[in-house]
Amino acid sequence: MVLGFVILMLASALSHQWGLELLNFVLEKLVIGCAVAMAVALQSEFRRFLELLGRGEFKKLFQPSTLSLPKSDSTIDEIVEAVRELSKSRIGALLIIETTGPIDERDFSVPGVKLNAEVSKELIQTIFQPKTLLHDGATLVRGSRILASGIILPLSGRTASRQLGTRHRAAMGITERVENCICVVVSEETGSISLAERGNLNRPLTIAKLKELLEDKLSPTIDREAVAPGLLSLGRKIRSKSLFVVSRLLGLPSTAPRDKK
């Protein structure tokens, strides 16, 4: 998206320089429209960018994000089996699963109690038993570890169905605020299973569909550079592509390296 926006800006500037007034008028309107569209589509990234600036954490802007994915399918199986049993017993549950990087605790309303334990279906089921102290909050899963439980999350301000309770609104709220996580929700009233991502709920889910979605989101074969490039690598890509486009528009010889025969 950024690359396309840069190309539009270059094309608009060149059309103005060459006196192509009609083309320049159209391109200027496209640039404004794309700027508004990007502000809407990338609002969470812009919010995170401004938060880092406000906190003075400038180094994080230039550091590539690191993935924290399950080491094997056994972690996903443990989560799925636990959700299956909780759903059968109609015991409410809320799991936050990190996908492309760690979540900052400051995104939570209350961080909760640190556990740092291996993921297991028995532990997950025990945490969400109604008589335990941690059952009301969310449980954070990073890789193959349960980091904390009893986490209080910010609620989504969006209008939701009356069938959705606090857990569903909390799952929508944290995934609206943080894009590098998904949430699995088990309804206490109906036992239905939901998966929240980027503020949207996918529900109701069968166990088979839940496992399929988790395997898709948490696949350990994801290319780290393609999923979460840092600002420096993204800048290098935009710069090289922009130079190539400008050289083509101006009729200059390409500076891109040629493949050796």
Backbone torsions as a table, in degrees:
resi	resn	phi	psi	omega
1	MET	NA	-42.8	179.0
2	VAL	-64.1	-41.7	179.5
3	LEU	-62.0	-44.5	178.2
4	GLY	-62.6	-37.9	178.3
5	PHE	-64.6	-42.0	178.6
6	VAL	-63.6	-41.6	179.8
7	ILE	-62.8	-41.9	178.0
8	LEU	-62.0	-41.8	179.4
9	MET	-64.2	-42.2	178.0
10	LEU	-64.3	-43.0	-179.8
11	ALA	-64.1	-39.1	178.2
12	SER	-63.9	-43.2	179.9
13	ALA	-65.0	-41.1	-179.4
14	LEU	-68.4	-39.1	179.2
15	SER	-64.8	-36.3	176.6
16	HIS	-67.5	-40.4	-179.4
17	GLN	-66.0	-35.7	-178.2
18	TRP	-86.9	0.6	176.8
19	GLY	78.5	21.5	178.3
20	LEU	-90.0	82.0	-169.8
21	GLU	-64.9	-43.4	-178.8
22	LEU	-64.6	-45.8	178.6
23	LEU	-63.4	-39.6	179.0
24	ASN	-64.0	-39.1	178.2
25	PHE	-61.9	-45.9	-179.8
26	VAL	-64.1	-44.6	-177.6
27	LEU	-67.0	-36.1	177.6
28	GLU	-62.0	-42.1	178.3
29	LYS	-65.1	-37.7	178.3
30	LEU	-65.0	-39.8	179.3
31	VAL	-62.0	-44.7	179.5
32	ILE	-64.0	-44.8	179.9
33	GLY	-63.0	-40.5	179.5
34	CYS	-68.4	-35.6	178.3
35	ALA	-62.3	-42.4	178.3
36	VAL	-66.8	-42.5	-179.8
37	ALA	-63.0	-40.4	179.5
38	MET	-67.3	-36.7	178.5
39	ALA	-63.0	-33.8	178.6
40	VAL	-77.7	-47.3	-175.7
41	ALA	-69.2	-32.6	-176.3
42	LEU	-110.7	32.0	-175.5
43	GLN	-62.9	-36.8	179.9
44	SER	-68.4	-36.8	177.4
45	GLU	-66.3	-41.7	177.8
46	PHE	-63.8	-40.2	179.2
47	ARG	-63.4	-43.9	178.4
48	ARG	-63.2	-40.2	178.9
49	PHE	-60.7	-45.8	-179.9
50	LEU	-68.5	-35.0	177.9
51	GLU	-64.2	-42.2	178.9
52	LEU	-64.6	-39.2	176.9
53	LEU	-64.3	-42.2	-179.5
54	GLY	-65.5	-32.1	179.0
55	ARG	-84.0	-8.3	-178.2
56	GLY	76.2	18.1	-178.8
57	GLU	-91.3	68.4	-174.2
58	PHE	-70.0	-29.6	-177.4
59	LYS	-64.0	-33.2	-178.8
60	LYS	-66.3	-23.0	179.6
61	LEU	-67.4	-25.7	-175.5
62	PHE	-110.9	13.5	178.7
63	GLN	-107.6	131.5	177.2
64	PRO	-67.2	141.4	178.0
65	SER	-70.2	148.3	179.5
66	THR	-110.7	139.0	-179.7
67	LEU	-80.7	145.8	176.2
68	SER	-131.0	81.3	-172.5
69	LEU	-106.0	157.0	175.8
70	PRO	-56.1	142.3	-177.5
71	LYS	-73.2	-25.6	-178.2
72	SER	-154.9	175.4	179.2
73	ASP	-70.3	-13.4	-177.8
74	SER	-63.0	-34.7	178.7
75	THR	-64.0	-45.2	178.6
76	ILE	-62.9	-41.6	179.3
77	ASP	-61.4	-41.5	179.2
78	GLU	-63.1	-42.0	179.4
79	ILE	-64.8	-46.1	-177.7
80	VAL	-63.2	-42.6	-179.8
81	GLU	-65.4	-39.7	178.1
82	ALA	-64.0	-43.9	179.1
83	VAL	-63.5	-37.6	178.5
84	ARG	-59.0	-47.8	-178.3
85	GLU	-68.4	-39.6	178.4
86	LEU	-64.4	-38.9	179.2
87	SER	-65.6	-41.9	178.8
88	LYS	-62.0	-39.2	-177.6
89	SER	-86.8	-2.0	-177.2
90	ARG	54.5	51.2	176.1
91	ILE	-107.4	122.2	-177.7
92	GLY	-66.3	143.8	-179.1
93	ALA	-152.0	152.6	177.6
94	LEU	-144.5	113.2	-179.8
95	LEU	-112.4	128.8	172.4
96	ILE	-101.3	121.6	-178.1
97	ILE	-117.3	117.8	178.7
98	GLU	-71.0	143.9	-178.1
99	THR	-114.9	-64.2	-173.0
100	THR	-111.1	18.1	178.5
101	GLY	159.0	164.8	-178.9
102	PRO	-70.0	149.1	177.3
103	ILE	-93.4	136.0	175.7
104	ASP	-73.3	129.6	-179.0
105	GLU	-60.7	-21.6	179.5
106	ARG	-70.6	-10.0	174.8
107	ASP	-80.4	-10.9	176.9
108	PHE	-92.2	150.7	173.8
109	SER	-70.8	-42.7	175.0
110	VAL	-136.4	124.9	-174.1
111	PRO	-62.5	-29.9	-179.8
112	GLY	93.0	-167.5	-176.5
113	VAL	-103.1	127.7	-179.0
114	LYS	-74.5	136.2	179.4
115	LEU	-119.5	-50.6	-177.9
116	ASN	52.8	58.4	-178.6
117	ALA	-121.3	156.7	177.8
118	GLU	-65.9	140.5	178.5
119	VAL	-66.6	128.8	174.1
120	SER	-150.4	149.9	-178.6
121	LYS	-64.7	-34.5	180.0
122	GLU	-65.1	-41.8	-179.3
123	LEU	-67.1	-43.0	179.7
124	ILE	-61.7	-44.4	179.2
125	GLN	-64.0	-38.7	179.9
126	THR	-66.0	-40.8	-178.7
127	ILE	-58.8	-40.4	-172.8
128	PHE	-94.0	9.1	173.4
129	GLN	-64.0	135.9	-172.7
130	PRO	-56.0	-27.5	-175.4
131	LYS	-90.7	0.1	178.5
132	THR	-85.6	158.6	-176.7
133	LEU	-73.5	-21.1	-173.2
134	LEU	-103.4	3.8	-170.5
135	HIS	-70.4	-24.3	-175.2
136	ASP	-75.4	-25.6	-176.3
137	GLY	-93.9	-170.9	178.7
138	ALA	-97.0	159.0	177.7
139	THR	-116.7	130.2	-176.4
140	LEU	-98.0	126.5	178.6
141	VAL	-114.0	124.3	175.7
142	ARG	-124.4	115.8	-177.0
143	GLY	63.3	-122.9	179.3
144	SER	-106.2	19.1	-177.9
145	ARG	-121.0	143.9	169.3
146	ILE	-93.3	110.9	-174.0
147	LEU	-81.4	-42.6	-174.8
148	ALA	-156.5	158.7	176.6
149	SER	-136.8	167.9	-178.1
150	GLY	72.5	25.6	-178.3
151	ILE	-79.7	132.5	176.0
152	ILE	-98.4	126.1	-174.6
153	LEU	-106.4	154.2	173.5
154	PRO	-69.5	139.4	-178.7
155	LEU	-85.7	149.2	176.8
156	SER	-72.2	141.3	177.6
157	GLY	-88.3	-3.5	-179.0
158	ARG	-73.0	148.3	177.7
159	THR	-71.4	123.0	-177.5
160	ALA	-116.8	168.1	178.4
161	SER	-64.2	151.0	178.7
162	ARG	-66.2	-19.5	179.1
163	GLN	-74.1	-13.9	-176.4
164	LEU	-94.1	132.1	-179.4
165	GLY	-96.9	-163.0	-177.2
166	THR	-64.4	-37.4	-179.6
167	ARG	-60.7	-43.0	-179.8
168	HIS	-66.0	-41.6	179.0
169	ARG	-66.9	-34.8	176.9
170	ALA	-67.8	-40.3	178.2
171	ALA	-64.0	-41.7	176.9
172	MET	-65.3	-39.0	-177.0
173	GLY	-65.1	-46.2	-177.2
174	ILE	-72.0	-33.9	179.3
175	THR	-77.3	-21.0	170.2
176	GLU	-69.8	-39.4	-175.1
177	ARG	-81.1	-38.0	-176.3
178	VAL	-124.8	121.9	-176.4
179	GLU	-89.2	-13.7	-177.3
180	ASN	-92.2	42.0	175.4
181	CYS	-157.6	160.0	170.9
182	ILE	-129.2	160.1	-179.2
183	CYS	-128.0	135.0	173.9
184	VAL	-105.8	127.6	-176.2
185	VAL	-122.6	134.9	171.7
186	VAL	-114.4	124.5	-178.2
187	SER	-75.6	133.2	179.2
188	GLU	-74.2	-30.9	-176.5
189	GLU	-79.2	-44.5	-172.9
190	THR	-112.7	-17.8	-176.1
191	GLY	79.3	4.7	-179.0
192	SER	-70.9	152.8	-175.9
193	ILE	-109.4	135.7	179.1
194	SER	-132.2	155.6	173.9
195	LEU	-129.6	124.4	-178.9
196	ALA	-103.6	135.7	177.6
197	GLU	-149.5	126.8	179.7
198	ARG	52.9	39.4	176.3
199	GLY	82.4	1.3	-178.9
200	ASN	-112.2	142.2	-180.0
201	LEU	-102.5	130.6	173.4
202	ASN	-105.0	107.6	-174.1
203	ARG	-157.0	158.2	-12.7
204	PRO	-79.7	153.8	-177.4
205	LEU	-114.7	145.6	168.7
206	THR	-84.1	166.2	178.3
207	ILE	-62.1	-40.6	-179.9
208	ALA	-63.2	-41.5	179.7
209	LYS	-68.4	-38.8	177.6
210	LEU	-60.9	-45.3	179.4
211	LYS	-62.8	-40.5	178.7
212	GLU	-61.8	-44.4	-179.7
213	LEU	-66.2	-41.7	179.3
214	LEU	-64.9	-40.8	178.1
215	GLU	-64.5	-35.3	179.3
216	ASP	-69.9	-42.0	-177.1
217	LYS	-77.4	-29.7	-171.8
218	LEU	-112.6	22.8	-179.7
219	SER	-61.4	126.6	-178.8
220	PRO	-74.2	-2.3	-179.1
221	THR	-94.2	8.3	-179.6
222	ILE	-65.0	137.5	178.0
223	ASP	-73.2	116.0	-175.5
224	ARG	-62.1	-41.2	-177.4
225	GLU	-68.3	-33.9	-179.0
226	ALA	-75.5	-31.7	-176.2
227	VAL	-79.6	-46.6	-173.2
228	ALA	-137.0	71.2	177.5
229	PRO	-72.1	148.3	175.8
230	GLY	-77.0	171.1	-179.3
231	LEU	-64.2	-32.6	-178.7
232	LEU	-68.5	-46.3	179.9
233	SER	-66.8	-37.3	176.7
234	LEU	-64.2	-40.5	177.9
235	GLY	-63.0	-39.4	178.8
236	ARG	-63.8	-41.4	179.6
237	LYS	-64.2	-44.8	-179.6
238	ILE	-63.5	-41.5	-178.9
239	ARG	-63.3	-45.2	-178.7
240	SER	-66.4	-40.8	178.4
241	LYS	-66.5	-40.0	-179.2
242	SER	-64.8	-42.2	178.0
243	LEU	-61.9	-38.4	179.2
244	PHE	-65.1	-43.7	-179.2
245	VAL	-65.5	-43.7	-179.7
246	VAL	-63.1	-42.1	-180.0
247	SER	-64.0	-36.3	177.4
248	ARG	-67.6	-42.7	-178.9
249	LEU	-65.7	-36.2	-178.1
250	LEU	-90.6	-2.7	178.8
251	GLY	75.3	22.8	179.3
252	LEU	-87.7	154.6	177.6
253	PRO	-65.1	140.8	-177.7
254	SER	-69.5	140.1	178.8
255	THR	-96.8	2.2	-178.7
256	ALA	-68.7	142.1	-179.5
257	PRO	-67.7	138.8	-179.5
258	ARG	-91.5	145.7	178.7
259	ASP	-70.1	138.8	177.4
260	LYS	-76.1	136.4	179.7
261	LYS	-81.8	NA	NA
